[in-house]
């Protein structure tokens, strides 16, 4: 198919040896072929780097093998620094894309002249098999709406870098750095566009949901109060709506 521009796909990698081959293969299987895959090692101590080096493809770029663990925000920012594409997209090291994900999302962005887009996704089990729990997304979302609806999932996001600067998408070193970044970008572009198709599989493990919920609560409150500087009353208002929506996504 005709190229709409190079897509830089950024993956932070930390001890992902169990999953990373499948993730790379899901990118290599894309019907849209004009991409570069930037895998940023974040101090892995397993065989992640060896698995990545086993792929012979000039489009696959390994950054910082053996570096110190600095966290996902730092790794994604290193990927952004390295990226050469008109578009920047993310996928986490254990998630999977449908083969037509890039093709459909690029066409969607072109149709809407979007600077920022995201798609629906499906939860998957530890084996990467979808469990038929699909997260629907709105056609558009603004900053104020996003404060109450963290439906934007990192592995579905794409930016048009002809409309944004790299500084705009650099992630802060805070918990839930991805959500903080989406809010930052939305303050600049005013709205993001949602493609309501499940084009990504979000792999999640069992047995940790209770602790994850508590962590999520702490993180979202920290974002409201300490990153966005919202007052306690408006923070509580946003939090209640966020909590209901987050619960509905997972049941």
C-alpha positions in Angstrom: 0.0 0.0 0.0 1.1 3.6 -0.5 3.0 5.0 2.4 1.5 7.9 4.4 4.8 8.4 6.1 7.2 6.6 8.4 5.7 5.4 11.7 8.1 5.2 14.6 6.9 2.5 17.0 8.4 2.8 20.5 8.6 0.0 23.0 10.1 0.3 26.6 11.6 -3.1 27.4 12.2 -4.3 31.0 12.5 -8.0 31.6 10.0 -8.8 28.8 11.8 -11.9 27.5 8.6 -13.9 27.9 6.5 -11.7 25.7 8.7 -9.5 23.5 9.0 -11.9 20.6 5.2 -12.0 20.1 5.0 -8.2 20.4 7.7 -7.7 17.7 6.0 -10.2 15.4 2.7 -8.4 15.8 4.5 -5.2 14.5 6.3 -7.1 11.7 2.9 -8.5 10.6 1.4 -5.1 10.0 -0.2 -4.5 6.6 1.3 -1.1 6.7 5.0 -1.6 6.0 6.6 1.8 6.4 7.7 1.7 10.1 10.6 1.5 12.4 10.5 -0.4 15.7 12.5 1.3 18.4 13.0 -1.0 21.4 14.5 0.8 24.4 16.1 -1.6 26.9 15.5 -0.3 30.5 18.0 -2.4 32.3 16.7 -5.9 31.6 18.3 -8.7 33.5 16.6 -11.5 31.6 17.0 -12.6 27.9 15.0 -9.6 26.5 18.0 -8.1 24.7 19.1 -11.5 23.2 15.6 -12.1 21.9 15.5 -8.7 20.2 19.0 -9.2 18.7 17.7 -12.5 17.2 15.6 -10.5 14.7 17.4 -9.6 11.5 15.5 -6.5 10.2 16.9 -3.1 9.5 13.7 -1.5 10.7 14.2 -3.0 14.2 16.4 -0.7 16.4 17.7 -1.6 19.8 18.5 1.4 22.0 20.6 1.4 25.3 21.1 -2.4 25.8 22.4 -2.9 29.3 21.5 0.5 30.5 20.4 1.2 34.1 16.7 0.8 34.9 15.2 4.3 34.7 11.5 3.5 34.3 9.1 3.5 31.4 8.9 7.3 31.0 12.6 7.6 30.5 12.6 4.7 28.1 9.8 6.1 26.0 11.5 9.5 25.9 14.7 7.9 24.7 12.6 6.3 21.9 11.1 9.7 21.0 14.6 11.2 20.8 15.6 8.4 18.4 12.5 8.4 16.3 12.7 9.6 12.7 9.0 9.1 11.7 6.3 11.6 10.9 4.2 9.5 13.2 5.0 8.2 16.7 3.1 5.3 18.2 3.6 3.2 21.3 3.2 -0.5 22.2 4.1 -2.0 25.5 6.4 -5.0 25.5 3.7 -7.5 26.3 0.8 -6.2 24.2 -0.2 -7.2 20.7 -1.6 -5.4 17.6 -4.0 -6.6 15.0 -2.3 -6.8 11.6 -4.3 -3.8 10.2 -3.8 -1.6 13.3 -1.4 0.9 11.7 -3.2 0.9 8.3 -6.6 1.7 9.9 -5.3 4.2 12.4 -3.3 6.2 9.8 -6.3 6.4 7.5 -8.4 7.5 10.4 -5.9 10.2 11.4 -5.8 11.5 7.8 -9.5 11.6 7.5 -9.9 13.6 10.7 -6.7 15.7 10.3 -5.8 14.5 13.8 -2.7 15.3 15.7 -3.5 12.7 18.4 -5.5 9.5 18.1 -6.2 6.3 20.0 -8.2 3.2 19.5 -10.3 0.6 21.3 -8.7 -2.5 22.7 -9.5 -5.9 24.1 -8.3 -7.5 27.3 -6.2 -10.7 26.9 -5.1 -13.4 29.2 -1.4 -14.2 30.0 -1.2 -16.2 26.8 -2.2 -13.2 24.7 -5.6 -14.6 23.8 -8.5 -12.1 23.8 -11.1 -12.7 26.5 -13.9 -10.8 24.7 -13.8 -7.9 27.1 -13.6 -4.9 24.7 -13.1 -1.3 25.7 -15.0 1.1 23.6 -13.7 4.6 23.0 -15.4 7.9 22.3 -15.2 9.6 18.9 -13.3 12.5 20.5 -12.1 13.5 23.9 -11.1 16.8 25.4 -8.8 17.6 28.3 -11.7 18.1 30.7 -13.3 14.9 29.5 -10.0 13.0 29.8 -9.7 14.0 33.5 -12.7 11.8 34.2 -12.1 9.1 31.7 -8.7 7.4 31.4 -9.8 5.3 28.4 -6.7 6.3 26.4 -4.5 3.2 26.5 -0.8 3.7 25.7 -0.5 0.8 23.2 -3.2 2.4 21.0 -1.9 6.0 20.9 -0.5 7.7 17.8 0.8 11.2 17.3 1.3 13.2 14.0 4.6 14.9 14.6 4.0 17.4 11.8 1.4 18.9 14.2 3.3 18.4 17.5 6.9 18.8 18.7 8.9 16.2 20.5 8.9 18.3 23.6 5.1 18.1 23.6 5.1 14.3 24.0 8.0 13.9 26.4 6.7 12.0 29.5 7.2 13.4 33.0 8.8 11.3 35.7 5.6 10.7 37.7 3.4 7.7 38.4 1.0 7.2 35.5 3.3 9.2 33.2 1.3 8.2 30.2 -1.9 9.7 31.4 -0.1 12.9 32.4 1.2 13.1 28.9 -2.1 12.7 27.2 -3.5 15.5 29.4 -0.5 17.7 28.5 -1.0 17.1 24.8 -4.8 17.6 25.0 -4.2 21.1 26.5 -2.4 21.9 23.3 -4.4 20.2 20.6 -7.8 20.5 22.4 -9.1 17.1 21.4 -8.0 13.6 20.5 -9.8 11.3 18.1 -10.9 7.8 19.1 -11.2 5.0 16.5 -13.7 2.7 18.1 -12.2 -0.6 17.0 -10.4 -3.1 19.2 -7.0 -3.1 17.3 -4.8 -3.9 20.4 -4.7 -6.8 22.8 -3.9 -5.7 26.4 -2.3 -8.6 28.1 -3.0 -8.6 31.9 -2.1 -11.1 34.6 -4.4 -12.4 37.3 -3.9 -12.3 41.0 -2.9 -8.6 41.3 -6.0 -6.7 40.5 -6.8 -5.6 44.1 -3.3 -4.1 44.5 -3.4 -2.6 41.0 -6.7 -0.9 41.9 -5.3 0.7 45.0 -2.2 1.9 43.1 -4.4 3.3 40.4 -6.4 5.3 42.9 -3.3 6.7 44.5 -1.8 7.6 41.1 -4.9 9.3 39.7 -5.3 11.4 42.9 -1.7 12.5 42.7 -2.2 13.5 39.1 -5.2 15.6 40.0 -3.6 17.4 42.9 0.1 17.5 42.4 0.5 17.4 38.6 -2.6 19.3 37.3 -3.0 21.4 40.5 -6.8 20.8 40.7 -8.5 21.9 43.9 -9.8 19.2 46.2 -13.5 19.6 45.3 -13.0 19.3 41.5 -10.5 16.5 42.1 -13.1 14.6 44.0 -15.7 15.2 41.3 -13.4 13.9 38.6 -12.3 11.0 40.7 -15.8 9.7 41.3 -16.6 9.7 37.6 -13.2 8.2 36.8 -13.7 5.4 39.4 -17.1 4.4 38.0 -15.8 4.3 34.4 -12.7 2.4 35.4 -14.8 -0.2 37.2 -17.1 -0.7 34.2 -14.1 -1.3 31.9 -12.9 -4.2 34.0 -16.1 -6.1 35.0 
